[in-house]
Amino acid sequence: MKISKIGLAVHELGRAREIVGIVVKYGLSEWVTTSGLGKLLISKKRLARIERFNQWERIRMAVEELGPTFIKFGQILADRPDIVPEELREELKKLQDEAQPMPDDLAKQEIEKELGRPVGEIFREFDTGRLASASIAQTYRAVLLNGEEVCIKIQRPGIDKKIELDLNLMNFFAVRMQRNNPEMEAINLTGVVREFGKSIKRELDFHHEAASVIRFGHCFAGDPDIKVPKIYSQYTTRRILIEQFIRGTKVSDLESLLTSGNDPKIIAQKAVRLVFDQIFTFGFFHADPHPGNIFVMDGNVISFIDFGMMGSLQPEHLQFLGKYVLGYLDRDPHAMTEALLLVSGKRNFARFKDLEFQIGEMLAHNKYLSIDEMDFGKVMNESVDILVRYGLRIPSGIYLLVKALMAIERVAVSLNPGIDFACEMQPFAIKLIAKQFSPKQIASEVFEAIKEYYKLIKEFPADLNDILFKIKEGKFKTQIEVKGLEPLVEHIDTSSSRVSIAIVLAALIIGASIISQWEQTRWIGAIVFCLAGLFGFWLLVKLFRRNKF
């Protein structure tokens, strides 16, 4: 891909130079070299400053300095063992989505610009002290004219253009790196960048987050254990999101939970139940349930906030999860291996026994741990790592699932160290498997299969008659496509051309010899003979230079 194809303007070239400068600054100049941008040297003085950090630490530091787009990309890569090594993943997990706070006055101006009215005409109160500041948006508390408390999420001005610029450059670098490093073809870096681009663009449109909250609310309508914030759609735009303000205690603040009369053990059980409901019942889940995104209100009522990252599961993903959980509880490596191959799309895997042995070894290592030492999320993460080492890939949605399960397990264990996470999950897995094999479900699948066979039987005679008619008319054509023979075809084509030239040269020489027999045309034969000789000599030189003899 040429630079001109991604429309880099003067300021974009400046950003590209800034990126290269940061890469070189942290001693990663070999990346620049393999990206095809040329060799850049690092001074000894600069090298001395960075050599106390290892390679993975320097990558993390470079990503932090590159800004929000690269930080978010790094956070996603931290959950992808199929793309980056474990050492780098551990470093990328340290990345924090923090940014220099936007001035409160500027945020207020942006709110007024987006809503088209002064703040005073919409809000009775507006707290200028920000609640949080992230790379994409900043949040504030306010009170509507009707007295309802709300949380305002306002996007930073110009952040969409900055992210669009960085995505263009990331795609450019990814294409060059993959082209110059054939071994990277397997991880499809350009595809990962495109997938990330779609994700972050969705995050830039707050309508998507608002829709997720509303959908989440419908899932848990009438559930007394959860409070889903209300969305004020009349004030929500692409750049601003206004939702109900949740007054509660962060789930990580154990002391405040106890003083408010809540029970950490009950909260832990409710939290895992709610997440399991999201996953097993609805197939739509909060993908980042870390302690900062979970609040507890009076009566052990739980509320999730920040719905910017959500996951959705397809039916086969749920089938995998149910089978994997039951296999884990029975300590059955065979069932777990079958589940993993199911989600990877490799039902018939030649190295099944080897993969099963590795899963069994992992289970044996965890067999002697106590309940509080057991970590289902970690075991699941290790299973995915093993799958990746065998060259198998799983859908990106499964990585979000693993991340969510690990996060909520850490929350539950922090509240109740004795909780058996996998056993709490067992009823949901059994219910899911039972649903998949219920008479109603089986009857539905059989009916669908019968419909397909009926359609095939109904259309087959007409298709067969069409084929026979074309054969009789001599119009039946077959097309065979053999891949991987392009170099051979090209070689045969080149050889055929050379043979044709040789035949033409031989004919010219023979013709010149015949013409030379007559006095009147002897000069014509001499000219033709000389030209044929010169052309033949040129062809021989060309063949010798290319080592074709």
C-alpha positions in Angstrom: 0.0 0.0 0.0 1.4 3.4 -1.0 1.3 6.4 1.3 -0.8 8.2 -1.2 -3.5 5.6 -1.0 -4.3 6.4 2.6 -4.4 10.1 1.9 -1.7 11.3 4.3 -1.8 15.1 4.5 1.1 17.3 5.8 0.0 17.0 9.4 -0.5 13.2 9.0 3.1 12.9 7.8 4.1 14.8 10.9 2.2 12.2 13.1 3.9 9.4 11.2 7.3 11.0 11.9 6.3 11.3 15.6 5.4 7.6 15.7 8.7 6.6 14.2 10.5 8.9 16.6 8.9 7.2 19.6 9.6 3.8 18.3 13.3 4.7 17.8 13.4 6.5 21.2 12.6 3.2 23.0 15.1 1.2 21.1 12.7 -0.5 18.7 14.4 0.7 15.5 14.5 -2.8 14.1 10.7 -2.5 13.7 11.2 0.6 11.6 13.7 -1.2 9.5 11.4 -4.2 8.9 8.6 -1.8 8.1 10.5 -0.7 5.1 11.0 2.8 6.3 14.8 2.6 6.4 17.4 2.2 9.1 17.5 4.7 11.9 20.4 4.7 14.4 20.1 5.1 18.2 22.8 7.1 19.9 24.8 5.5 22.7 23.5 8.0 25.2 19.9 7.2 24.3 20.6 3.5 24.4 22.1 3.8 27.9 18.9 5.4 29.2 16.7 2.6 27.9 18.8 -0.5 28.2 17.8 -1.0 31.9 14.3 -1.9 30.6 13.6 -5.2 28.8 12.1 -5.3 25.4 8.5 -5.8 26.6 8.7 -2.9 29.0 10.0 -0.7 26.3 7.1 -1.7 24.0 4.6 -0.8 26.7 6.3 2.5 27.4 6.2 3.3 23.7 2.5 2.5 23.4 1.7 4.7 26.4 3.5 7.6 24.7 1.8 7.0 21.4 -1.6 7.9 22.8 -5.1 6.7 23.2 -5.6 4.8 20.0 -2.5 2.7 20.5 -3.2 2.3 24.2 -6.7 0.8 23.4 -5.1 -1.4 20.7 -2.6 -2.6 23.3 -5.3 -3.4 25.8 -7.0 -5.5 23.2 -3.8 -7.3 22.3 -3.3 -8.1 26.0 -6.2 -10.5 25.7 -5.0 -12.1 22.5 -2.5 -15.0 23.1 -2.8 -15.9 19.4 -1.1 -12.7 18.4 1.4 -11.6 21.1 3.7 -13.6 23.5 2.8 -14.0 27.1 5.6 -11.7 28.4 4.3 -8.8 26.2 0.7 -9.5 27.2 1.6 -9.2 30.9 3.1 -5.8 30.1 0.2 -4.6 28.0 -2.2 -5.4 30.8 -0.6 -2.6 32.8 -1.8 0.0 30.2 -4.3 2.4 31.7 -6.8 4.4 29.7 -5.9 7.7 31.4 -5.4 11.1 29.8 -4.7 14.7 30.7 -8.0 16.0 32.0 -9.9 18.3 29.6 -10.6 21.7 31.2 -14.0 21.8 32.8 -14.9 25.0 31.0 -14.1 23.4 27.6 -16.2 20.3 28.5 -19.1 22.6 29.4 -18.7 24.4 26.0 -18.7 21.0 24.2 -21.9 20.0 26.0 -23.7 23.2 25.1 -22.4 22.9 21.5 -23.7 19.3 21.2 -27.1 19.9 22.8 -27.6 23.3 21.2 -28.6 25.0 24.4 -27.0 26.6 27.5 -26.3 24.2 30.3 -28.7 26.2 32.6 -31.6 25.4 30.3 -31.2 21.7 30.7 -29.7 21.1 34.1 -30.7 22.5 37.5 -27.2 21.7 38.8 -23.9 20.9 37.0 -20.9 19.8 39.0 -17.8 21.2 37.4 -15.6 18.7 39.2 -15.2 15.8 36.8 -16.0 12.3 37.9 -13.5 10.6 35.6 -11.3 11.4 32.7 -10.4 8.9 30.0 -8.8 9.2 26.6 -12.0 9.4 24.6 -14.4 11.1 27.0 -14.9 12.8 30.4 -17.8 12.3 32.8 -19.7 14.8 35.0 -22.6 14.7 37.5 -25.6 16.9 37.0 -29.2 17.3 38.0 -32.0 17.7 35.4 -34.7 20.4 35.8 -37.1 17.7 37.0 -34.6 16.8 39.9 -33.3 13.5 38.5 -29.5 12.9 38.9 -27.7 12.1 35.7 -24.2 11.2 34.6 -22.9 13.1 31.5 -20.3 11.5 29.3 -18.9 14.0 26.8 -16.4 13.2 24.0 -13.2 15.1 23.8 -13.2 17.6 20.9 -11.4 16.3 17.8 -10.7 12.9 19.2 -12.5 11.2 16.3 -10.2 12.8 13.8 -7.1 11.9 15.8 -8.2 8.3 16.0 -9.0 8.2 12.3 -5.5 9.5 11.6 -3.9 6.9 13.9 -6.0 4.1 12.3 -4.8 5.0 8.9 -1.2 5.0 10.0 -1.6 1.7 12.0 -3.0 0.1 8.9 -0.1 1.4 6.8 2.5 0.1 9.2 0.7 -3.2 9.6 0.6 -3.8 5.8 4.3 -2.9 5.5 5.4 -5.1 8.4 3.3 -8.1 7.2 4.7 -7.7 3.7 8.3 -7.6 4.9 7.8 -10.3 7.5 6.2 -13.3 5.9 6.1 -15.2 9.2 3.5 -12.6 10.4 1.0 -13.8 7.8 -0.4 -16.4 10.1 -1.6 -13.8 12.7 -3.2 -11.6 10.0 -2.0 -8.3 11.6 -3.9 -6.2 9.0 -7.1 -8.0 9.8 -6.7 -7.4 13.5 -6.1 -3.7 12.9 -9.3 -3.5 10.7 -11.3 -5.3 13.4 -9.9 -2.9 16.0 -10.8 0.0 13.8 -14.5 -1.1 13.6 -14.6 -1.6 17.4 -13.2 1.8 18.3 -15.4 3.6 15.7 -18.4 2.0 17.4 -17.1 3.3 20.7 -16.9 6.8 19.3 -20.6 6.8 18.6 -22.4 6.9 21.9 -25.7 5.8 20.3 -24.2 2.3 20.3 -23.5 2.4 24.0 -26.9 3.8 24.7 -28.5 1.0 22.7 -26.4 -1.6 24.7 -27.7 -0.1 28.0 -31.3 -0.2 26.9 -30.9 -3.8 25.6 -29.2 -4.8 28.9 -32.1 -3.3 30.8 -34.7 -5.3 28.9 -32.7 -8.5 29.7 -33.0 -7.9 33.4 -36.4 -6.2 33.6 -38.0 -7.2 36.9 -34.8 -8.7 38.4 -34.6 -7.2 42.0 -30.9 -8.0 42.3 -29.7 -5.5 39.7 -30.2 -1.8 38.8 -29.6 -0.9 35.2 -29.2 2.9 34.6 -31.8 4.7 32.6 -30.8 6.3 29.3 -32.1 9.8 28.5 -32.4 9.3 24.7 -33.7 12.9 24.2 -30.3 14.2 25.3 -28.1 11.5 23.8 -26.1 12.1 20.6 -23.1 10.7 18.8 -20.8 12.7 21.1 -22.7 12.9 24.4 -24.4 10.3 26.5 -26.7 11.1 29.5 -27.7 8.3 31.8 -29.0 7.9 35.3 -26.5 8.6 38.0 -25.8 5.6 40.2 -25.3 6.3 43.8 -23.6 3.3 45.4 -20.3 1.9 46.8 -17.6 0.5 44.6 -17.5 -3.3 44.9 -13.8 -3.0 45.7 -14.4 -0.8 48.9 -15.0 -3.6 51.4 -14.9 -1.4 54.4 -17.7 0.9 53.1 -19.7 -2.2 52.0 -19.7 -3.5 55.6 -20.5 -0.2 57.2 -23.5 0.3 54.8 -24.9 -3.0 56.0 -24.3 -5.0 52.8 -23.0 -8.6 52.9 -19.9 -9.2 50.7 -20.7 -13.0 50.4 -24.2 -12.3 49.1 -22.8 -9.6 46.8 -20.2 -12.1 45.4 -22.9 -14.7 44.7 -25.3 -12.2 43.1 -22.5 -10.7 41.0 -21.5 -14.1 39.5 -25.1 -15.1 39.0 -25.8 -11.9 37.1 -22.8 -12.4 34.8 -23.7 -16.0 34.2 -27.2 -14.9 33.3 -25.8 -12.4 30.8 -23.6 -15.1 29.3 -25.7 -18.3 29.4 -29.2 -17.0 29.3 -29.0 -13.9 27.0 -25.7 -14.4 25.2 -25.0 -10.7 25.6 -22.6 -9.6 28.4 -20.7 -6.8 29.9 -17.2 -7.5 28.7 -15.3 -5.4 31.3 -16.8 -6.2 34.8 -13.8 -5.0 36.8 -14.3 -3.5 40.3 -14.4 0.1 39.0 -17.4 -0.8 36.9 -19.5 -2.5 39.6 -21.4 -0.5 42.2 -23.4 -1.9 45.2 -26.5 -0.1 46.5 -28.6 -0.7 49.7 -30.0 -4.2 50.0 -27.0 -5.8 48.1 -28.4 -4.5 44.8 -25.7 -4.5 42.1 -25.3 -2.0 39.2 -22.9 -2.2 36.3 -21.7 0.9 34.6 -19.7 1.8 31.4 -21.3 -0.3 28.7 -18.7 0.7 26.0 -17.4 -2.8 25.7 -20.0 -5.5 25.3 -19.8 -9.1 24.0 -22.2 -11.2 22.1 -22.2 -15.0 21.8 -23.4 -17.2 18.9 -25.2 -20.5 19.7 -22.1 -22.5 19.0 -20.1 -20.4 21.4 -22.7 -21.2 24.1 -22.5 -24.9 23.2 -18.7 -24.7 23.7 -19.0 -23.0 27.0 -21.5 -25.4 28.5 -19.5 -28.5 27.4 -16.2 -26.9 28.6 -17.6 -26.0 32.1 -19.0 -29.5 32.6 -15.7 -31.1 31.4 -13.8 -28.8 33.8 -16.0 -29.8 36.8 -15.6 -33.5 36.0 -11.9 -33.0 35.4 -12.4 -34.6 31.9 -9.7 -33.5 29.5 -11.4 -35.3 26.6 -14.6 -33.3 27.0 -12.7 -30.0 27.4 -10.6 -30.8 24.3 -13.8 -31.6 22.3 -15.3 -28.2 23.4 -12.1 -26.3 22.4 -12.0 -27.9 19.0 -15.7 -27.2 18.6 -15.2 -23.5 19.0 -12.1 -23.5 16.8 -14.0 -25.1 14.0 -11.8 -28.2 13.9 -14.0 -31.1 14.8 -11.5 -33.6 13.2 -8.1 -32.6 14.4 -5.1 -34.9 13.5 -3.3 -34.1 16.8 -6.4 -34.6 19.1 -4.5 -37.0 21.4 -1.6 -34.6 21.8 -3.9 -31.7 22.6 -5.9 -33.8 25.0 -2.7 -34.8 26.8 -1.7 -31.1 27.2 -5.1 -30.2 28.6 -4.9 -33.2 31.0 -1.4 -32.1 32.2 -2.8 -28.6 32.9 -5.7 -30.1 34.9 -3.3 -32.4 36.9 -1.3 -29.3 37.9 -4.4 -27.7 39.3 -5.7 -30.9 40.9 -4.0 -30.4 44.2 -4.8 -26.7 44.7 -7.3 -25.7 47.4 -10.6 -24.0 46.6 -9.3 -20.5 47.1 -6.3 -21.3 44.9 -8.4 -22.6 42.1 -8.9 -20.2 39.2 -11.4 -21.2 36.5 -10.6 -18.1 34.5 -6.9 -18.9 34.6 -7.5 -22.5 33.5 -9.7 -21.3 30.6 -7.0 -18.8 29.6 -4.4 -21.5 29.7 -6.6 -23.8 27.6 -6.8 -21.1 25.0 -3.0 -20.6 25.1 -2.5 -24.4 24.5 -5.0 -24.2 21.6 -3.0 -21.4 20.1 0.3 -23.3 20.4 -1.2 -26.0 18.2 -1.9 -23.4 15.5 -5.6 -23.3 16.1 -7.6 -20.1 16.3 -10.9 -19.2 18.0 -13.4 -16.3 17.4 -12.4 -12.9 18.9 -15.7 -13.0 20.9 -14.3 -15.9 23.0 -11.4 -13.7 24.1 -13.9 -11.2 25.4 -15.7 -14.0 27.2 -12.5 -15.2 28.9 -11.7 -11.7 29.9 -15.1 -11.1 31.4 -15.1 -14.4 33.3 -11.6 -13.7 34.7 -12.6 -10.2 35.8 -15.8 -11.3 37.6 -14.0 -14.2 39.2 -11.4 -11.9 40.7 -14.3 -9.6 42.0 -16.1 -12.6 43.6 -13.0 -14.0 45.2 -12.1 -10.6 46.7 -15.5 -10.5 48.3 -15.7 -14.1 49.3 -12.3 -16.0 49.1 -14.2 -19.4 49.7 -16.5 -19.1 46.7 -16.3 -22.0 44.2 -16.6 -20.1 40.9 -17.0 -23.2 38.7 -19.6 -24.8 40.9 -21.6 -21.6 40.8 -21.5 -21.9 37.1 -22.5 -25.5 36.9 -26.3 -25.1 37.1 -26.2 -22.6 34.2 -24.1 -25.0 32.1 -26.4 -27.9 32.8 -29.4 -25.9 32.0 -27.8 -24.8 28.7 -26.9 -28.3 27.7 -30.3 -29.6 28.7 -31.9 -26.9 26.5 -29.7 -27.8 23.6 -30.8 -31.5 23.9 -34.4 -30.9 24.9 -37.1 -32.7 22.8 -38.4 -29.3 21.6 -35.0 -28.2 20.4 -34.2 -31.6 18.8 -37.7 -31.6 17.1 -37.0 -28.1 15.8 -33.6 -29.1 14.4 -35.0 -32.3 12.9 -37.9 -30.3 11.3 -35.3 -27.8 9.8 -33.3 -30.8 8.4 -36.4 -32.3 6.9 -37.3 -29.0 5.3 -33.8 -28.8 3.7 -34.0 -32.4 2.5 -37.6 -31.8 1.1 -36.3 -28.7 -0.7 -33.4 -30.8 -2.1 -35.7 -33.7 -3.2 -38.2 -31.2 -4.8 -35.5 -29.3 -6.8 -33.3 -32.3 -7.7 -35.4 -33.5 -10.7 -35.5 -30.0 -12.2 -31.7 -29.6 -11.7 -31.0 -33.0 -13.2 -33.2 -32.3 -16.2 -31.4 -29.0 -16.7 -28.0 -30.8 -16.6 -29.1 -33.6 -19.1 -30.5 -31.0 -21.5 -27.3 -29.0 -21.5 -25.3 -32.2 -22.1 -27.6 -33.1 -25.1 -27.2 -29.6 -26.5 -23.5 -29.7 -26.0 -23.6 -26.7 -23.7 -22.5 -28.4 -20.5 -19.3 -26.9 -19.3 -17.0 -27.8 -16.4 -14.5 -25.6 -14.7 -11.6 -27.0 -12.7 -9.6 -24.6 -10.6 -6.2 -25.8 -9.3 -4.5 -23.4 -6.9 -0.8 -23.1 -6.2 0.3 -23.8 -9.8 0.7 -20.2 -10.8 4.6 -20.3 -10.8 4.5 -23.5 -13.0 2.0 -22.0 -15.4 4.1 -18.8 -15.7 7.2 -21.0 -16.3 5.5 -23.0 -19.0 4.2 -19.8 -20.6 7.7 -18.3 -20.7 9.2 -21.6 -22.0 6.6 -21.7 -24.7 7.4 -18.2 -25.8 11.1 -19.0 -26.0 10.4 -22.2 -28.0 8.3 -20.1 -30.4 11.1 -17.5 -30.8 13.6 -20.3 -31.5 11.3 -21.8 -34.1 10.9 -18.4 -35.8 14.7 -17.9 -35.7 15.3 -21.3 -37.2 12.8 -20.6 -40.0 14.4 -17.2 -40.7 17.9 -18.8 -40.9 16.6 -21.6 -43.2 14.7 -19.1 -45.3 17.8 -16.8 -45.6 19.9 -19.7 -46.7 17.4 -20.6 -49.5 17.1 -17.0 -50.7 20.8 -16.7 -50.8 21.0 -19.4 -53.5 19.8 -16.9 -56.1 22.0 -14.1 -57.3 19.1 -11.6 -57.5 18.0 -12.1 -53.9 21.4 -12.9 -52.3 21.6 -9.5 -50.5 18.1 -10.0 -49.0 19.1 -13.4 -47.6 22.3 -11.9 -46.1 20.4 -9.2 -44.3 17.8 -11.7 -42.9 20.6 -14.0 -41.9 22.5 -11.2 -40.0 19.3 -10.0 -38.2 18.4 -13.6 -37.2 22.0 -14.2 -36.0 22.0 -11.0 -33.9 18.6 -11.8 -32.4 19.7 -15.3 -31.7 22.9 -14.2 -30.0 20.9 -11.7 -27.9 18.5 -14.5 -26.8 21.5 -16.7 -25.8 23.1 -14.0 -23.7 19.8 -13.4 -21.9 19.4 -17.1 -21.1 23.0 -17.4 -19.8 22.6 -14.3 -17.6 19.5 -15.9 -16.0 21.3 -19.2 -15.5 18.8 -21.1 -17.6 21.5 -23.5 -18.7 
